Amino acid sequence: MSHLHPTRRQALATAALLPAWLTASAREEEKPKIALIGCGGRGRGIVNEAAKFGNVVALCDVDSQHAADAAKTFPKAEVYGDFRKVIDRKDVSIILNATPDHWHTFVNLAALKAGKDVYSEKPLTFTIDEGKRLVAAVKASGRVLQTGSQQRSDAKFRLACEVVRNNRLGKLTQITTILPAGPAKPAPKAEKPPATLNWEMWQGQAPERDYSPERCHLWFRFWREYSGGTITDWGAHHNDIALWALGLDRSGPQTIEGKILAKPIEGGYTTIPEYEIDYTYANGVKHRCHTTTTHNIFGQELRKPGPGETGIGVKFEGPDGWLFVTRGKIEASKPEILKDAFAATDVRLPVSDNHMGNFFDSVKSRKPPLCDAEIGHRTASLCHLGNIALRLGRKLTWDPAKEVFVNDKDADTHLAREQRKPWTYEGV
Ligand SMILES: NC(=O)c1ccc[n+]([C@@H]2O[C@H](COP(=O)([O-])OP(=O)(O)OC[C@H]3O[C@@H](n4cnc5c(N)ncnc54)[C@H](O)[C@@H]3O)[C@@H](O)[C@H]2O)c1
């Protein structure tokens, strides 16, 4: 390159000789440029975390009010209503994806195709088929994708998984994941969408429906059209820990059987509010995932757990004891289960105390993050398999290597969903 066009390194070397304020601005230039797609509750949270590691230059939402709210914290960022325009920006290298679940994969595939690294919210996928495509796209692109199952970057959950992996409970026999019950509500009234919202684009691949606030921001989680209910919303956290402790987070269960404990109300939310799902794994461990009414969907305690109840979280049991872990609390049948030091020969898990920081470490090192695409996909799959078993009302046999049901073409039809044009994979 000619001296008239210095390289970035030459420019920085020159900057070292310049006044401090100029050097600082050169350093700012070097930081990765970040775009947030989906500026709702979670998006506005993670963008603050990411801003510690880069410059937030773009904010995108199909509701201009949500984008404007995010822009109050990042007034220099450009605001968009169409994520494709953000992904087209060559200077943006990082995409934060906090759209609703039915949008995750389409946005992630488009971002990877354009060479971006991605921090995507959980549940990583909306169907098992999406997950397979996403994992392949990450491999093909060599990009980094971190799934926002941030309990993996919490010391208590890591300790729980290390205790289980090192057989401190004896050989693990039973896992119980306890998730909040979902709401069951009657049919909402159709309304005119707010002037700030592009309802057509919000719906994306989902079948077209009349707008109602009960379908849209935050509450989308309880409609099958957009999400899986609490099994994917909270299962993406607690079932993720179950697979991590099992060491099966690149695999899955062998059988799945579900029981609906409370049905959705006709015309209202379409996800199943209360359920119990039994999984078995090749190593003989049994796993029950069930709902509780001790906590609400935000994880807040509604009542003290009664006898035999734990509240939401993950319980592990073996012949030598039990362990229960949830946000902010870990307890065991005997104190030494948690207190004893690990031996040099014990299995240890990768340490991260900052999930967003772990993602930016990977962006630099180009090594996979703590919760990469395959892990996010397998956790989401476990949850989707639970929903499929609940809906079919029969025991299912799963082949975790081939990622299909065993001799069950009918169940296989639930691995993907119909996509409304133009939001099909071909459109990415
Ligand atoms: N990791 C966690 O602990 C955690 C916590 C909360 C939510 N989440 C996840 O974050 C995601 C968002 O949840 P939320 O509670 O913030 O929901 P939300 O409804 O508050 O926000 C979603 C936002 O995405 C926007 N949006 C929809 N389609 C879009 C598109 N095509 N392009 C751009 N913007 C679009 C919506 O208008 C809305 O502003 C969900 O997948 C949820 O599971 C994760």
The ligand as an SDF file (V2000), in Angstrom:
LIG
                    3D

 44 48  0  0  0  0  0  0  0  0999 V2000
  -31.0600  -14.4470   28.5610 N   0  0  0  0  0  0  0  0  0  0  0  0
  -32.0750  -14.0440   29.2890 C   0  0  0  0  0  0  0  0  0  0  0  0
  -32.0850  -14.1410   30.5120 O   0  0  0  0  0  0  0  0  0  0  0  0
  -33.2660  -13.4230   28.6070 C   0  0  0  0  0  0  0  0  0  0  0  0
  -34.1530  -12.6240   29.3310 C   0  0  0  0  0  0  0  0  0  0  0  0
  -35.2390  -12.0720   28.6390 C   0  0  0  0  0  0  0  0  0  0  0  0
  -35.4290  -12.3300   27.2970 C   0  0  0  0  0  0  0  0  0  0  0  0
  -34.5480  -13.1290   26.6270 N   0  0  0  0  0  0  0  0  0  0  0  0
  -34.7610  -13.4270   25.1980 C   0  0  0  0  0  0  0  0  0  0  0  0
  -34.6270  -12.2380   24.4380 O   0  0  0  0  0  0  0  0  0  0  0  0
  -35.5310  -12.2270   23.3350 C   0  0  0  0  0  0  0  0  0  0  0  0
  -36.3710  -10.9470   23.3800 C   0  0  0  0  0  0  0  0  0  0  0  0
  -37.1630  -10.9730   24.5530 O   0  0  0  0  0  0  0  0  0  0  0  0
  -37.7540   -9.6350   25.1920 P   0  0  0  0  0  0  0  0  0  0  0  0
  -38.3240  -10.0190   26.4970 O   0  0  0  0  0  0  0  0  0  0  0  0
  -36.7450   -8.5640   25.1220 O   0  0  0  0  0  0  0  0  0  0  0  0
  -38.9530   -9.3510   24.1800 O   0  0  0  0  0  0  0  0  0  0  0  0
  -39.5150   -7.9280   23.6890 P   0  0  0  0  0  0  0  0  0  0  0  0
  -40.8070   -8.1910   23.0310 O   0  0  0  0  0  0  0  0  0  0  0  0
  -39.4680   -6.9770   24.8350 O   0  0  0  0  0  0  0  0  0  0  0  0
  -38.4200   -7.4570   22.6320 O   0  0  0  0  0  0  0  0  0  0  0  0
  -38.2890   -7.9790   21.3410 C   0  0  0  0  0  0  0  0  0  0  0  0
  -38.0490   -6.8050   20.4160 C   0  0  0  0  0  0  0  0  0  0  0  0
  -37.7290   -7.2740   19.1020 O   0  0  0  0  0  0  0  0  0  0  0  0
  -38.4110   -6.4480   18.1660 C   0  0  0  0  0  0  0  0  0  0  0  0
  -38.5260   -7.1430   16.8890 N   0  0  0  0  0  0  0  0  0  0  0  0
  -39.4200   -8.0860   16.4920 C   0  0  0  0  0  0  0  0  0  0  0  0
  -39.1440   -8.4910   15.2350 N   0  0  0  0  0  0  0  0  0  0  0  0
  -38.0590   -7.7850   14.8400 C   0  0  0  0  0  0  0  0  0  0  0  0
  -37.3120   -7.7430   13.6320 C   0  0  0  0  0  0  0  0  0  0  0  0
  -37.5950   -8.5350   12.5900 N   0  0  0  0  0  0  0  0  0  0  0  0
  -36.2760   -6.8650   13.5430 N   0  0  0  0  0  0  0  0  0  0  0  0
  -35.9610   -6.0390   14.5700 C   0  0  0  0  0  0  0  0  0  0  0  0
  -36.6470   -6.0380   15.7460 N   0  0  0  0  0  0  0  0  0  0  0  0
  -37.6690   -6.9130   15.8710 C   0  0  0  0  0  0  0  0  0  0  0  0
  -39.7320   -6.1410   18.8350 C   0  0  0  0  0  0  0  0  0  0  0  0
  -40.3990   -5.0570   18.2620 O   0  0  0  0  0  0  0  0  0  0  0  0
  -39.2740   -5.8970   20.2720 C   0  0  0  0  0  0  0  0  0  0  0  0
  -38.9040   -4.5670   20.4870 O   0  0  0  0  0  0  0  0  0  0  0  0
  -36.3690  -13.5000   23.4640 C   0  0  0  0  0  0  0  0  0  0  0  0
  -35.9030  -14.4740   22.5750 O   0  0  0  0  0  0  0  0  0  0  0  0
  -36.1610  -13.9310   24.9050 C   0  0  0  0  0  0  0  0  0  0  0  0
  -36.2290  -15.3240   25.1010 O   0  0  0  0  0  0  0  0  0  0  0  0
  -33.4700  -13.6550   27.2500 C   0  0  0  0  0  0  0  0  0  0  0  0
  1  2  1  0
  2  3  2  0
  2  4  1  0
  4  5  1  0
  4 44  2  0
  5  6  2  0
  6  7  1  0
  7  8  2  0
  8  9  1  0
  8 44  1  0
  9 10  1  0
  9 42  1  0
 10 11  1  0
 11 12  1  0
 11 40  1  0
 12 13  1  0
 13 14  1  0
 14 15  2  0
 14 16  1  0
 14 17  1  0
 17 18  1  0
 18 19  2  0
 18 20  1  0
 18 21  1  0
 21 22  1  0
 22 23  1  0
 23 24  1  0
 23 38  1  0
 24 25  1  0
 25 26  1  0
 25 36  1  0
 26 27  1  0
 26 35  1  0
 27 28  2  0
 28 29  1  0
 29 30  1  0
 29 35  2  0
 30 31  1  0
 30 32  2  0
 32 33  1  0
 33 34  2  0
 34 35  1  0
 36 37  1  0
 36 38  1  0
 38 39  1  0
 40 41  1  0
 40 42  1  0
 42 43  1  0
M  CHG  2   8   1  16  -1
M  END
$$$$
